[in-house]
Amino acid sequence: MIAANHNQKAVLALGGGGARGVAHLGVIEVLRQVPIDIERFVGVSIGSLAGALCAVDDDCDRVQLKVVEYLMSEAFQQKQAELFLAAPEADEPAVSGLFAWYYQVRKFIGARRKLAQLFSKPALLEASVMQDVVDALIPDIDIQDTTIPISIVALDLYSGKKVVLTEGSLKLAVMASAAIPGVFPPVKWDNMLLCDVGMMDAVPSKIAKSYGSPLTIAVDVSGTVEPIDKCETAGDIFVRLYDIGEPLVREYTRGMADLLICPNVSHMPWYDFSDPSALIQLGREATRIRLEEESMDFRELLKPVRL
């Protein structure tokens, strides 16, 4: 049981999940209304982007407006079109994890015989797709200069170890954490080569817990593992194993949080940013419901103040 306490301090772990991570903004809004004093954000992938936005600017309305306006802009719609190139077609097997893009590879390159050419490159999409998004939303500052502290989690491909970034370029750190393997190129950082750690730690509850805050809150915006009809090739099997394995790791790590919030976004494709307002609202709703389940006192705190 979590005791209701005005301005209770907490560390917030924000998980990965592609477009579903826009729901993080609704979660953060409601937590601040309680109010819960977020001492630190710990972000993975899209969670690092949402965390960075709110670590820089504590005005939730302003952050949400900025995000929605950008995602609905013509500039981003061009990027959205590129993301859809990495999306599965309706007639392909229904996978929902990080590797759902695999089944679209044949469309992207035009013929299956060219698969070897694609896999000789670092990623399906160019770095500029992610770079433009980060440039539009994140200021060019050091991680240490955010209003609220943030830790950004990535994976070093050279050492095979998780890396927690707490200093250096905020933009570059977000790009590194959100570099989905095979979809976006990994990011060079000192003597490391960083990418999304989602397969190993998609909800960074353990890292968040290590900061010793009275309360660790985790937000999981993952998809679901859908049944498939075919799994015939080596590539199919490889992708399916990761699609199944990632949620198992996620289930273990998210259990380390004192409070777990799971917005109802699992049905949303990871690449579809077309309705950000709906995703934010799903984050709000899930947080209110979860807090009401946890404590009657929280229910009172969430009621609108009558003037």
C-alpha atoms as a printed R data frame, in Angstrom:
    type eleno elety resid chain resno       x       y       z
1   ATOM     1    CA   MET     A     1   0.000   0.000   0.000
2   ATOM     2    CA   ILE     A     2   1.295   3.427  -0.924
3   ATOM     3    CA   ALA     A     3   0.514   6.083   1.630
4   ATOM     4    CA   ALA     A     4  -1.086   9.198   0.199
5   ATOM     5    CA   ASN     A     5   1.210  12.095   0.798
6   ATOM     6    CA   HIS     A     6   1.244  15.491  -0.855
7   ATOM     7    CA   ASN     A     7   4.448  15.944  -2.835
8   ATOM     8    CA   GLN     A     8   5.541  12.373  -2.220
9   ATOM     9    CA   LYS     A     9   8.911  11.863  -3.880
10  ATOM    10    CA   ALA     A    10   9.332   9.245  -6.585
11  ATOM    11    CA   VAL     A    11  11.622   8.072  -9.366
12  ATOM    12    CA   LEU     A    12   9.753   7.371 -12.594
13  ATOM    13    CA   ALA     A    13  10.865   4.568 -14.948
14  ATOM    14    CA   LEU     A    14   9.555   5.089 -18.484
15  ATOM    15    CA   GLY     A    15   9.602   2.047 -20.752
16  ATOM    16    CA   GLY     A    16  10.015   1.647 -24.487
17  ATOM    17    CA   GLY     A    17   7.256   0.949 -26.973
18  ATOM    18    CA   GLY     A    18   7.559   3.224 -29.991
19  ATOM    19    CA   ALA     A    19   4.552   5.451 -30.621
20  ATOM    20    CA   ARG     A    20   2.781   3.927 -27.628
21  ATOM    21    CA   GLY     A    21   5.246   5.868 -25.475
22  ATOM    22    CA   VAL     A    22   3.387   9.107 -26.181
23  ATOM    23    CA   ALA     A    23   1.078   7.843 -23.409
24  ATOM    24    CA   HIS     A    24   3.901   8.588 -20.949
25  ATOM    25    CA   LEU     A    25   2.978  12.271 -21.192
26  ATOM    26    CA   GLY     A    26  -0.523  11.595 -19.863
27  ATOM    27    CA   VAL     A    27   0.878   9.497 -17.027
28  ATOM    28    CA   ILE     A    28   3.282  12.246 -15.981
29  ATOM    29    CA   GLU     A    29   0.504  14.855 -16.063
30  ATOM    30    CA   VAL     A    30  -1.704  12.921 -13.624
31  ATOM    31    CA   LEU     A    31   1.171  12.024 -11.300
32  ATOM    32    CA   ARG     A    32   2.016  15.704 -10.990
33  ATOM    33    CA   GLN     A    33  -1.627  16.510 -10.235
34  ATOM    34    CA   VAL     A    34  -1.599  14.193  -7.192
35  ATOM    35    CA   PRO     A    35   0.975  15.773  -6.608
36  ATOM    36    CA   ILE     A    36   3.892  13.382  -6.752
37  ATOM    37    CA   ASP     A    37   7.306  15.024  -6.783
38  ATOM    38    CA   ILE     A    38   9.237  13.268  -9.556
39  ATOM    39    CA   GLU     A    39  12.848  13.366  -8.371
40  ATOM    40    CA   ARG     A    40  14.281  11.693 -11.447
41  ATOM    41    CA   PHE     A    41  13.249  10.187 -14.758
42  ATOM    42    CA   VAL     A    42  14.830   6.951 -15.977
43  ATOM    43    CA   GLY     A    43  14.048   6.375 -19.631
44  ATOM    44    CA   VAL     A    44  14.487   3.686 -22.264
45  ATOM    45    CA   SER     A    45  13.871   4.317 -25.979
46  ATOM    46    CA   ILE     A    46  10.683   6.419 -26.396
47  ATOM    47    CA   GLY     A    47  10.679   6.647 -22.596
48  ATOM    48    CA   SER     A    48  13.952   8.559 -22.790
49  ATOM    49    CA   LEU     A    49  12.380  11.030 -25.223
50  ATOM    50    CA   ALA     A    50   9.267  11.550 -23.080
51  ATOM    51    CA   GLY     A    51  11.393  11.785 -19.959
52  ATOM    52    CA   ALA     A    52  13.751  14.295 -21.552
53  ATOM    53    CA   LEU     A    53  10.847  16.495 -22.626
54  ATOM    54    CA   CYS     A    54   9.435  16.589 -19.099
55  ATOM    55    CA   ALA     A    55  12.847  16.840 -17.443
56  ATOM    56    CA   VAL     A    56  13.534  20.010 -19.428
57  ATOM    57    CA   ASP     A    57  10.075  21.578 -19.035
58  ATOM    58    CA   ASP     A    58   7.827  20.800 -16.041
59  ATOM    59    CA   ASP     A    59   4.763  22.398 -17.680
60  ATOM    60    CA   CYS     A    60   2.802  19.350 -18.872
61  ATOM    61    CA   ASP     A    61   0.359  21.345 -20.985
62  ATOM    62    CA   ARG     A    62   3.184  23.055 -22.841
63  ATOM    63    CA   VAL     A    63   5.045  19.788 -23.424
64  ATOM    64    CA   GLN     A    64   1.937  18.013 -24.698
65  ATOM    65    CA   LEU     A    65   1.058  20.884 -27.035
66  ATOM    66    CA   LYS     A    66   4.601  20.894 -28.411
67  ATOM    67    CA   VAL     A    67   4.534  17.148 -29.047
68  ATOM    68    CA   VAL     A    68   1.056  17.039 -30.582
69  ATOM    69    CA   GLU     A    69   1.741  20.000 -32.865
70  ATOM    70    CA   TYR     A    70   4.970  18.451 -34.082
71  ATOM    71    CA   LEU     A    71   3.557  14.961 -34.610
72  ATOM    72    CA   MET     A    72   0.663  16.419 -36.604
73  ATOM    73    CA   SER     A    73   2.929  18.691 -38.652
74  ATOM    74    CA   GLU     A    74   3.703  18.190 -42.328
75  ATOM    75    CA   ALA     A    75   7.385  17.807 -41.481
76  ATOM    76    CA   PHE     A    76   6.721  14.820 -39.240
77  ATOM    77    CA   GLN     A    77   4.191  13.275 -41.613
78  ATOM    78    CA   GLN     A    78   7.052  12.763 -44.045
79  ATOM    79    CA   LYS     A    79   8.958  10.935 -41.305
80  ATOM    80    CA   GLN     A    80   5.833   8.946 -40.458
81  ATOM    81    CA   ALA     A    81   5.728   7.730 -44.053
82  ATOM    82    CA   GLU     A    82   9.270   6.395 -43.648
83  ATOM    83    CA   LEU     A    83   8.306   4.649 -40.405
84  ATOM    84    CA   PHE     A    84   5.459   2.920 -42.228
85  ATOM    85    CA   LEU     A    85   8.068   1.450 -44.575
86  ATOM    86    CA   ALA     A    86   9.332  -0.364 -41.485
87  ATOM    87    CA   ALA     A    87   5.841  -1.578 -40.599
88  ATOM    88    CA   PRO     A    88   4.358  -5.027 -41.251
89  ATOM    89    CA   GLU     A    89   1.789  -5.420 -44.013
90  ATOM    90    CA   ALA     A    90  -1.676  -6.745 -43.228
91  ATOM    91    CA   ASP     A    91  -0.967 -10.031 -45.004
92  ATOM    92    CA   GLU     A    92   2.264 -10.655 -43.102
93  ATOM    93    CA   PRO     A    93   2.543 -12.549 -39.772
94  ATOM    94    CA   ALA     A    94   1.194 -10.492 -36.858
95  ATOM    95    CA   VAL     A    95   4.210  -9.760 -34.685
96  ATOM    96    CA   SER     A    96   4.152  -6.843 -32.311
97  ATOM    97    CA   GLY     A    97   7.615  -6.520 -30.827
98  ATOM    98    CA   LEU     A    98  10.688  -4.586 -31.821
99  ATOM    99    CA   PHE     A    99  11.276  -6.868 -34.799
100 ATOM   100    CA   ALA     A   100   7.883  -6.419 -36.449
101 ATOM   101    CA   TRP     A   101   9.711  -4.455 -39.137
102 ATOM   102    CA   TYR     A   102  11.372  -7.657 -40.389
103 ATOM   103    CA   TYR     A   103   8.289  -8.741 -42.292
104 ATOM   104    CA   GLN     A   104   8.270  -5.481 -44.238
105 ATOM   105    CA   VAL     A   105  11.847  -5.822 -45.438
106 ATOM   106    CA   ARG     A   106  10.852  -7.431 -48.718
107 ATOM   107    CA   LYS     A   107   8.606  -4.493 -49.620
108 ATOM   108    CA   PHE     A   108  11.273  -1.987 -48.670
109 ATOM   109    CA   ILE     A   109  13.964  -3.488 -50.884
110 ATOM   110    CA   GLY     A   110  11.681  -4.656 -53.651
111 ATOM   111    CA   ALA     A   111  12.789  -8.300 -53.808
112 ATOM   112    CA   ARG     A   112  13.751 -11.001 -51.355
113 ATOM   113    CA   ARG     A   113  16.996 -11.754 -53.176
114 ATOM   114    CA   LYS     A   114  18.293  -8.362 -52.031
115 ATOM   115    CA   LEU     A   115  18.020  -9.160 -48.328
116 ATOM   116    CA   ALA     A   116  21.776  -9.593 -48.116
117 ATOM   117    CA   GLN     A   117  22.273  -6.029 -49.352
118 ATOM   118    CA   LEU     A   118  19.946  -4.653 -46.688
119 ATOM   119    CA   PHE     A   119  21.613  -6.542 -43.874
120 ATOM   120    CA   SER     A   120  25.002  -5.265 -44.970
121 ATOM   121    CA   LYS     A   121  23.830  -1.809 -43.869
122 ATOM   122    CA   PRO     A   122  23.571  -0.672 -40.233
123 ATOM   123    CA   ALA     A   123  19.804  -0.076 -40.313
124 ATOM   124    CA   LEU     A   124  16.599  -0.092 -42.297
125 ATOM   125    CA   LEU     A   125  16.112   3.676 -41.936
126 ATOM   126    CA   GLU     A   126  18.534   6.585 -42.062
127 ATOM   127    CA   ALA     A   127  19.672   8.328 -38.878
128 ATOM   128    CA   SER     A   128  18.106  11.558 -40.169
129 ATOM   129    CA   VAL     A   129  14.614  10.183 -39.450
130 ATOM   130    CA   MET     A   130  15.347  10.120 -35.720
131 ATOM   131    CA   GLN     A   131  17.664  13.134 -35.812
132 ATOM   132    CA   ASP     A   132  14.954  15.444 -37.153
133 ATOM   133    CA   VAL     A   133  12.489  14.365 -34.451
134 ATOM   134    CA   VAL     A   134  15.007  14.896 -31.657
135 ATOM   135    CA   ASP     A   135  16.127  18.251 -33.074
136 ATOM   136    CA   ALA     A   136  12.512  19.455 -33.165
137 ATOM   137    CA   LEU     A   137  11.659  18.429 -29.606
138 ATOM   138    CA   ILE     A   138  14.819  18.359 -27.481
139 ATOM   139    CA   PRO     A   139  17.075  21.370 -26.732
140 ATOM   140    CA   ASP     A   140  20.819  21.187 -27.306
141 ATOM   141    CA   ILE     A   141  21.880  20.950 -23.651
142 ATOM   142    CA   ASP     A   142  23.844  18.642 -21.382
143 ATOM   143    CA   ILE     A   143  21.936  15.921 -19.539
144 ATOM   144    CA   GLN     A   144  23.099  17.499 -16.278
145 ATOM   145    CA   ASP     A   145  21.382  20.784 -17.157
146 ATOM   146    CA   THR     A   146  17.777  19.537 -17.169
147 ATOM   147    CA   THR     A   147  15.356  20.987 -14.618
148 ATOM   148    CA   ILE     A   148  14.654  17.508 -13.234
149 ATOM   149    CA   PRO     A   149  17.454  14.897 -13.266
150 ATOM   150    CA   ILE     A   150  17.210  12.188 -15.898
151 ATOM   151    CA   SER     A   151  19.062   8.944 -16.532
152 ATOM   152    CA   ILE     A   152  18.982   7.583 -20.075
153 ATOM   153    CA   VAL     A   153  19.556   3.869 -20.592
154 ATOM   154    CA   ALA     A   154  21.134   2.325 -23.681
155 ATOM   155    CA   LEU     A   155  23.054  -0.793 -24.706
156 ATOM   156    CA   ASP     A   156  26.728  -0.745 -25.711
157 ATOM   157    CA   LEU     A   157  27.079  -3.143 -28.629
158 ATOM   158    CA   TYR     A   158  30.836  -3.391 -28.146
159 ATOM   159    CA   SER     A   159  30.872  -4.475 -24.497
160 ATOM   160    CA   GLY     A   160  27.398  -6.010 -24.411
161 ATOM   161    CA   LYS     A   161  26.576  -4.027 -21.272
162 ATOM   162    CA   LYS     A   162  23.833  -1.610 -20.327
163 ATOM   163    CA   VAL     A   163  24.914   2.011 -20.043
164 ATOM   164    CA   VAL     A   164  23.249   4.685 -17.906
165 ATOM   165    CA   LEU     A   165  23.898   8.151 -19.336
166 ATOM   166    CA   THR     A   166  23.752  11.034 -16.838
167 ATOM   167    CA   GLU     A   167  26.012  13.542 -18.583
168 ATOM   168    CA   GLY     A   168  26.803  14.544 -22.129
169 ATOM   169    CA   SER     A   169  24.555  15.635 -24.989
170 ATOM   170    CA   LEU     A   170  20.868  15.167 -24.136
171 ATOM   171    CA   LYS     A   171  19.970  14.956 -27.820
172 ATOM   172    CA   LEU     A   172  22.578  12.325 -28.594
173 ATOM   173    CA   ALA     A   173  21.638  10.285 -25.526
174 ATOM   174    CA   VAL     A   174  17.978  10.188 -26.574
175 ATOM   175    CA   MET     A   175  18.968   9.171 -30.104
176 ATOM   176    CA   ALA     A   176  21.145   6.377 -28.721
177 ATOM   177    CA   SER     A   177  18.463   5.043 -26.388
178 ATOM   178    CA   ALA     A   178  15.846   5.126 -29.163
179 ATOM   179    CA   ALA     A   179  18.028   3.502 -31.848
180 ATOM   180    CA   ILE     A   180  15.986   0.326 -32.327
181 ATOM   181    CA   PRO     A   181  18.424  -2.333 -33.575
182 ATOM   182    CA   GLY     A   182  18.080  -2.838 -37.301
183 ATOM   183    CA   VAL     A   183  15.595   0.021 -37.682
184 ATOM   184    CA   PHE     A   184  17.807   3.004 -36.758
185 ATOM   185    CA   PRO     A   185  21.623   3.101 -36.854
186 ATOM   186    CA   PRO     A   186  23.467   2.773 -33.525
187 ATOM   187    CA   VAL     A   187  25.043   5.926 -32.098
188 ATOM   188    CA   LYS     A   188  28.737   6.435 -31.388
189 ATOM   189    CA   TRP     A   189  29.378   7.710 -27.854
190 ATOM   190    CA   ASP     A   190  33.023   7.994 -26.780
191 ATOM   191    CA   ASN     A   191  34.425   4.482 -27.248
192 ATOM   192    CA   MET     A   192  30.988   2.868 -27.270
193 ATOM   193    CA   LEU     A   193  28.386   2.053 -29.917
194 ATOM   194    CA   LEU     A   194  24.948   2.535 -28.369
195 ATOM   195    CA   CYS     A   195  21.470   1.353 -29.286
196 ATOM   196    CA   ASP     A   196  18.046   0.729 -27.748
197 ATOM   197    CA   VAL     A   197  18.333  -1.641 -24.779
198 ATOM   198    CA   GLY     A   198  14.676  -2.645 -25.084
199 ATOM   199    CA   MET     A   199  15.304  -6.348 -25.659
200 ATOM   200    CA   MET     A   200  17.182  -6.518 -22.339
201 ATOM   201    CA   ASP     A   201  15.535  -3.860 -20.175
202 ATOM   202    CA   ALA     A   202  12.441  -2.346 -21.755
203 ATOM   203    CA   VAL     A   203  11.140  -1.091 -18.385
204 ATOM   204    CA   PRO     A   204  14.120   0.242 -16.368
205 ATOM   205    CA   SER     A   205  12.634  -0.405 -12.921
206 ATOM   206    CA   LYS     A   206  15.804  -1.874 -11.435
207 ATOM   207    CA   ILE     A   207  17.878   1.167 -12.377
208 ATOM   208    CA   ALA     A   208  15.149   3.496 -11.085
209 ATOM   209    CA   LYS     A   209  15.023   1.548  -7.819
210 ATOM   210    CA   SER     A   210  18.773   1.966  -7.340
211 ATOM   211    CA   TYR     A   211  18.371   5.704  -6.685
212 ATOM   212    CA   GLY     A   212  16.811   4.978  -3.297
213 ATOM   213    CA   SER     A   213  13.696   7.104  -3.650
214 ATOM   214    CA   PRO     A   214  10.772   6.354  -1.287
215 ATOM   215    CA   LEU     A   215   8.698   5.361  -4.307
216 ATOM   216    CA   THR     A   216   9.592   3.785  -7.658
217 ATOM   217    CA   ILE     A   217   6.921   4.059 -10.341
218 ATOM   218    CA   ALA     A   218   7.235   2.183 -13.647
219 ATOM   219    CA   VAL     A   219   5.247   2.777 -16.827
220 ATOM   220    CA   ASP     A   220   4.945  -0.085 -19.316
221 ATOM   221    CA   VAL     A   221   3.691   0.786 -22.808
222 ATOM   222    CA   SER     A   222   4.528  -2.519 -24.458
223 ATOM   223    CA   GLY     A   223   2.559  -4.371 -27.080
224 ATOM   224    CA   THR     A   224   1.245  -7.913 -26.895
225 ATOM   225    CA   VAL     A   225   2.596 -11.096 -28.447
226 ATOM   226    CA   GLU     A   226   0.037 -12.113 -31.054
227 ATOM   227    CA   PRO     A   227  -0.314 -15.695 -32.322
228 ATOM   228    CA   ILE     A   228   1.072 -16.351 -35.806
229 ATOM   229    CA   ASP     A   229   0.196 -18.929 -38.457
230 ATOM   230    CA   LYS     A   230   3.623 -19.488 -39.992
231 ATOM   231    CA   CYS     A   231   7.189 -19.657 -38.717
232 ATOM   232    CA   GLU     A   232   9.109 -21.347 -41.504
233 ATOM   233    CA   THR     A   233  12.441 -19.694 -42.218
234 ATOM   234    CA   ALA     A   234  15.477 -19.137 -40.010
235 ATOM   235    CA   GLY     A   235  14.677 -15.437 -40.078
236 ATOM   236    CA   ASP     A   236  11.093 -16.103 -38.983
237 ATOM   237    CA   ILE     A   237  12.291 -18.192 -36.056
238 ATOM   238    CA   PHE     A   238  14.946 -15.668 -35.029
239 ATOM   239    CA   VAL     A   239  12.467 -12.810 -35.036
240 ATOM   240    CA   ARG     A   240   9.794 -14.807 -33.227
241 ATOM   241    CA   LEU     A   241  12.171 -15.780 -30.419
242 ATOM   242    CA   TYR     A   242  12.979 -12.141 -29.745
243 ATOM   243    CA   ASP     A   243   9.328 -11.191 -30.051
244 ATOM   244    CA   ILE     A   244   8.495 -13.706 -27.315
245 ATOM   245    CA   GLY     A   245  11.598 -13.180 -25.182
246 ATOM   246    CA   GLU     A   246  11.409  -9.407 -24.797
247 ATOM   247    CA   PRO     A   247   8.043  -9.438 -22.943
248 ATOM   248    CA   LEU     A   248   9.346 -12.139 -20.587
249 ATOM   249    CA   VAL     A   249  12.287  -9.946 -19.599
250 ATOM   250    CA   ARG     A   250   9.961  -6.955 -19.315
251 ATOM   251    CA   GLU     A   251   7.632  -8.845 -16.966
252 ATOM   252    CA   TYR     A   252  10.548  -9.594 -14.653
253 ATOM   253    CA   THR     A   253  12.032  -6.097 -14.552
254 ATOM   254    CA   ARG     A   254   8.783  -4.195 -14.174
255 ATOM   255    CA   GLY     A   255   7.982  -6.211 -11.044
256 ATOM   256    CA   MET     A   256  10.714  -4.325  -9.195
257 ATOM   257    CA   ALA     A   257   8.638  -1.136  -9.097
258 ATOM   258    CA   ASP     A   258   6.471  -0.132  -6.133
259 ATOM   259    CA   LEU     A   259   3.738   0.999  -8.498
260 ATOM   260    CA   LEU     A   260   3.221  -0.211 -12.076
261 ATOM   261    CA   ILE     A   261   1.105   1.708 -14.585
262 ATOM   262    CA   CYS     A   262   0.162   0.029 -17.881
263 ATOM   263    CA   PRO     A   263  -1.749   2.290 -20.294
264 ATOM   264    CA   ASN     A   264  -4.119   0.377 -22.567
265 ATOM   265    CA   VAL     A   265  -2.020   0.872 -25.695
266 ATOM   266    CA   SER     A   266  -0.921  -2.670 -26.523
267 ATOM   267    CA   HIS     A   267  -3.193  -2.711 -29.589
268 ATOM   268    CA   MET     A   268  -1.474   0.341 -31.076
269 ATOM   269    CA   PRO     A   269   1.295  -0.237 -33.669
270 ATOM   270    CA   TRP     A   270   4.730   0.913 -32.484
271 ATOM   271    CA   TYR     A   271   5.219   2.985 -35.637
272 ATOM   272    CA   ASP     A   272   1.852   4.825 -35.717
273 ATOM   273    CA   PHE     A   273   2.018   8.365 -34.296
274 ATOM   274    CA   SER     A   274  -1.120   9.538 -36.117
275 ATOM   275    CA   ASP     A   275  -3.264  10.194 -32.987
276 ATOM   276    CA   PRO     A   276  -0.995  11.484 -30.191
277 ATOM   277    CA   SER     A   277  -3.856  13.093 -28.250
278 ATOM   278    CA   ALA     A   278  -5.589   9.724 -27.897
279 ATOM   279    CA   LEU     A   279  -2.375   8.131 -26.637
280 ATOM   280    CA   ILE     A   280  -1.906  10.879 -24.047
281 ATOM   281    CA   GLN     A   281  -5.492  10.396 -22.865
282 ATOM   282    CA   LEU     A   282  -4.939   6.653 -22.475
283 ATOM   283    CA   GLY     A   283  -1.969   7.483 -20.258
284 ATOM   284    CA   ARG     A   284  -4.124   9.755 -18.093
285 ATOM   285    CA   GLU     A   285  -6.884   7.174 -17.757
286 ATOM   286    CA   ALA     A   286  -4.551   4.331 -16.820
287 ATOM   287    CA   THR     A   287  -2.845   6.423 -14.149
288 ATOM   288    CA   ARG     A   288  -6.096   7.544 -12.535
289 ATOM   289    CA   ILE     A   289  -7.407   3.981 -12.483
290 ATOM   290    CA   ARG     A   290  -4.167   2.587 -11.080
291 ATOM   291    CA   LEU     A   291  -3.946   5.171  -8.313
292 ATOM   292    CA   GLU     A   292  -7.567   4.594  -7.378
293 ATOM   293    CA   GLU     A   293  -6.865   0.868  -7.135
294 ATOM   294    CA   GLU     A   294  -3.855   1.520  -4.936
295 ATOM   295    CA   SER     A   295  -5.378   3.870  -2.388
296 ATOM   296    CA   MET     A   296  -8.682   5.509  -1.540
297 ATOM   297    CA   ASP     A   297  -6.678   8.517  -0.419
298 ATOM   298    CA   PHE     A   298  -5.278   8.952  -3.921
299 ATOM   299    CA   ARG     A   299  -8.831   8.995  -5.221
300 ATOM   300    CA   GLU     A   300  -9.514  12.063  -3.084
301 ATOM   301    CA   LEU     A   301  -6.356  13.774  -4.279
302 ATOM   302    CA   LEU     A   302  -7.331  13.260  -7.922
303 ATOM   303    CA   LYS     A   303 -10.687  15.018  -7.570
304 ATOM   304    CA   PRO     A   304 -10.839  18.466  -9.186
305 ATOM   305    CA   VAL     A   305 -10.470  21.345  -6.768
306 ATOM   306    CA   ARG     A   306 -13.663  23.399  -6.520
307 ATOM   307    CA   LEU     A   307 -13.035  27.145  -6.215
